[in-house]
Amino acid sequence: MTRRWLRWLPAAAVPAMIAAGVLTGSLPASAGDPLPDKSPEQVLALIAQHRGQALSGTLEQSSNVGLPELPAGPGAGTGDSAWLELLTGPHTARVYLDGPDNARIQVMDRLAERNAIRHGNELWFYNSKDNTAAHAQLPAGAAGRHQAGKGFMATPEELAAKLLAKLDASTDVTVRSDDQVAGRPAYQLLLTPRSTATLVASIAIAVDGQSGLPLGVEVKARGQSDPAFRLAFTSLKLEAPDASLFQFTPPPGATVKEIPVPEHKGDGTTPPSDTGSKDARRHSVIGTGWESVIELQAPAGKSSAGAALPGESASGAAGLLQQATVPVSGGRLLSTALVNVLILDDGRIFAGSVPLERLQAAAAQR
């Protein structure tokens, strides 16, 4: 049955990122009480209207997307492998929020931890493994444009916001039986692609039954019974954390790097005049919905082997490509249960939640 849920989701009400604040309210009288029935439209409206300012909690992330777990060693958890490590194995993070300008995320690694701290206009990143820190002084009025944990570990709110912002008629939206997440009754909003030509089977978003805060996101790949990816709160307190958690001073002997922050001009909603044209030259979308393929163009003069991946050096990117990809006709393939990335020898990159054949067909059209 066709779902008329889009009218319940004003664009301006899409949940904000982590620094925008989250949850208010208290638990229902009994955590075991069943939630009242709601339609998909009503659950989407609940997500859109939630507001809040303070919380502390623990997030657990598990990934079973088919990538090999990277071996520990120099650089593990930083630079050349941090982004890829988050796609392999389990991860735990502690999250602290108090208003839009106070946030801290602690990603707990095996023998160390990484911290991202936002306090007012101060932004710090610290890695205890090698005792390194980076600091940025944000410009006035930067709230909402710079998140403390960006690039560290996403939150259920961030993932849900991105997923719901891209929903269209290619997705069926339903509500299944309620569940308990971090001790809170939650609706299970189920997103199911109508296409069979995608690697994604379904996405379930656990939505707090009282406030509308997304508490967890679970993604299943086609043909698999267990989730390929899951991120959810395992504990949650709806109160302001200790203010000292947002104060940071580098430990003795730490190497500190200052990060320049480009001056931002405009009203915060319109990108610089040349941004759109640059983005248009660097990527394009082939197809629509779940079957769409993104084409990325490597920088001029770079081949797929020499082009650095996001956040990588050229040498680090080449090493990661050898570990995580397999050779295919004309290039290499990064294959996971949910996303495939075709890296051609001529520098072009095609990515999508589709089989390799779909990527190759898209490349042949260009």
Secondary structure, DSSP 4 states (H G I P E B T S, - for coil): -----GGG--GGGS---GGG----S---S-TTSPPPP--HHHHHHHHHH----EEEEEEEEEEBSSPPPPPP-TTTTSTTTHHHHTTBS-EEEEEEEESTTEEEEEEE-SS-EEEEEEETTEEEEEETTTTEEEEEEPPTT-TTT--TTTTT---HHHHHHHHHHT--TTEEEEEEEEEEETTEEEEEEEEEES-SSSSEEEEEEEEETTT--EEEEEEEETT-SS-SEEEEEEEEE-SPPPGGGG---PPTT-EEEEPP-PPP-SSSSS--TTHHHHHHHHEEEES-GGG-EEEEEPPTT--TTTSPPTT--HHHHHHHHHHH-EEETTEEEEE-SS-EEEEETTSEEEEESS-HHHHHHHHHH-
